[in-house]
């Protein structure tokens, strides 16, 4: 099954000057985690950090950062770039 991004999330790719793409395998190696397939698909689709132009929430009951209702808000997903919005630098 292919991941389909919901256009109602009103998101856009955020490319910063000087950003260079990092291979997804390099991200996993540097962070010592496996990215969920949905996140890998988002990075392939957007190519960099993803900025949401409206409030977006996802169910995340087991996440330490979720709210009392078991959801987590997302405004930016840090992407596979070497700049200041790259997932490796942020984490």
RABEL-V899685 format. One line per field, one symbol per residue. phi: phi as a letter, one per 20 degrees, with the letter a starting at -180 (. if undefined). psi: psi as a letter, one per 30 degrees, with the letter a starting at -180 (. if undefined). burial: b if it has 16 or more other ideal C-beta (glycine too) atoms within 10 Angstrom, else e. A space follows every 10 residues. Layout:
phi: ???
psi: ???
burial: ???
//
This chain:
phi: .efdfefffl dbfdedgnfc fdffffffff elbefggffg fffffemafd deebfcccfb geefefefem dcecdbdfde ceefdfffff e
psi: kkkjkjfffi llkjkkkfkk kkkeeeeeee fhlkkkeeee eeeeeffakk kkglkkkkki egkfglafgg lkkkfkjkai lgafgkeeee .
burial: eeeeeeeeee beebbeeebe ebeeeebeee eeeebeeebb ebbeebbbbb beeeebeeee eeeeebeeee ebeeeebbbb bebebbbeee e
//
